[in-house]
Amino acid sequence: MHLYDFALSLDQLQLHSIVIDADASPRGYYAWYNHYSKEPCVKPIRPAARNERFGVQRMEMLAIYFALAENIPKIARAAKRQKRRRVLIAVRSDSKSTIEQLKGLCEIRDPLMRRIAATITRLMGKIRYTIVFDHLDRSQNMAGLLLEQKRRKERERFMDDVMPAPLHSRLLALNYGMQVMMVNS
């Protein structure tokens, strides 16, 4: 049984559960998707330097922090309106190492990541909701899909600005794995 299945069964037991997917891109974006409110978010953040040690993991941990920080006030308002006392928040990421570090299963070797993890812990201490961290496959991470859509749109805009239309459409078709037959006019 996956955590998502567990969250759904908790909802059936009248316990309120909220699932939030989080992801980040080293190119300078973080994203989260709240499955309860069906609310997506993609925002820019200072990108990690190329080939920086722990750069990608830092971005992943920051995405989890922002997902929690930006959703907790909304969750508190919804819980208060519905008079729910027991709320389970499941934060999911496709970064297994980041999830293991936040669960305390492995050591955080980077000092900056330790500071981010400590900030997440302080944030969790300020609320009375139960927060669990879970790993999920990249293909199931809605936040990751949001980042892929953002990158695809940026790539298309760039190609529109730089390349002539026939070459642009041909490259896009090849890039997405489609076969294109060019017909001479």
N, C-alpha and C positions, 0 to 999 in steps of 0.2 A: 504494500500500500504506500503510495506516494503522499507527501505532505499535502498536496492539492486535494487528493481524495479525502485525507483526514480532515482538512478544513471544510470540505463540503459536508462530511458526516457531522462535524461539530455544528454546522449551521442548522442541520436537521434537528439537533438536540437543543435548539433554542439558544445556543451560545453563538455569539456574533463572531464571525471570522472574516478577516480581510487578507487578501493575497496581493502582494506588490512585487512585481518583477523589476529588477534594476540592472543596468548595464552601462558601460562607458566605452568611449572610443579614444585611443591615444591621439587621434586627430583633433581632439578638443571639444567633445560633446559628452554629456551624460544624459541618460534617459531613464524614466520609470513608467510603469503602467500599473494603475490601481484596478484590479479586476472587480472590486466591489462597486466602485463608482464608474467604472469603465472610462476613467480619465487618463489620457496619455500626456506625457511631458518630455520634451527634448529641449535642452538648453546648452548654450556654449559655456565652456570653462577653459581656463588656460591649458593648452595641450602639454602633454609630457614631451620632454626633449627626446629626439631620436636616439635610440640605443641607450637610453638612460636606465640604469639598473633599478629595478622595481617600479619603473614608470607605469607600465600597464596595470600592475596590481594596485598601485596608488590610485589610479583613475577608477578602478573597479570599486575600491573601498570608499572613495569619495561619492561614487554613484549611490552606494547603499546609504551613506550618511544623508545625502540630499533627499533620497527617496523617503527616508524616515522623517527628516526634519520638515519637509514640505507636506507630508501627509498626516502627521500626528495632530495638528490643529483641526484638520477636516474630520479626522476620525473621532476626536474628542467631541466636536459639535454633533456629529451624527449619533454617537453613543448617548450623549446627553438627551437629544431629542427623542431617542427610542427607549430611554431609561434602561440601558444595558450596563451592567456592572462588569461582566466578564467578557473581555474582548481578546481574541487571539489574532495577532498580526504576524503573518508569514511573509518574510522578505526572502525572495529567491534571486539567485544569480547563477550565471553559467560559469563563473570563476570558482572552481572547486577549492583552490588554495585559499582564496579570500574567505569563503564560507568556513573552511576549517579553522582559519585564524580567528575569525569572530566567535566561533564556538569554543575556542580555547583548546582545540585538538592538536594544534601545532604552534610553534613559536613564531612570533613576528620579529624578523631580524632587522628590518629597516626602521630607524628612529622616527621618521615622518609617518610611516604607517602605524607605528605604536601610538603616536599622538592622535591620529584619525580614529583608531580603534578606541582609545580612551574617551574621545569626544562622543563616539557612538554609545559607549557604556554610560557616560554621564547623561546623555539624552534618554536612554532607556530607564535610568534611575529616577528621572523626573516624572515618569508616567506610571500609571498603575496597570497598564495592559501587559499581557504576556506577548513577548516578541520572540519568534524563532527564526533561525536562518536555515535555508535549505538550498541545495544545489539542484539545478535542472539542466537538461540538455540545451545546447545553443539553439536548436531548431524550435524549442518550445518557449523560449524567452521572448515575450512580447516587446520588452524594452529593446532587446537586440534587433528585432525586426523593425522597430521604429528607427533605430540608428541606420540600418541598412537602407531603408526607404529614403532617409535624409541624404545619405551618401550618394545614392543613385540619382536623386534629383539634382544634387550639386554637380555630379559628373555630366548629366544631360545638359544643364545650363552652361557648363564650361564648354562642352562640345558644340552647343549652339552658337556660342560666341566666337569660337576659334575656327571651326571647320565649315566648309561648304555643305549644304544640305544633303546632296546625294552620298557623299563620303561619310557624313555624320550618321545617317540612317543605316548605312551598311555596317559601320563599326558597332553601332548599338545592337544591331541584330546579331552580329558575331559574338559580341560581349555577353549577351543573354542566352547564348547557345542555340539560337534559332538559325535555320538555314534560309538563305535569301537567294532567290533567282533574279538576277539582273536581266531585264529584257531590254534589248536595244530598241530604241524608238526610231 
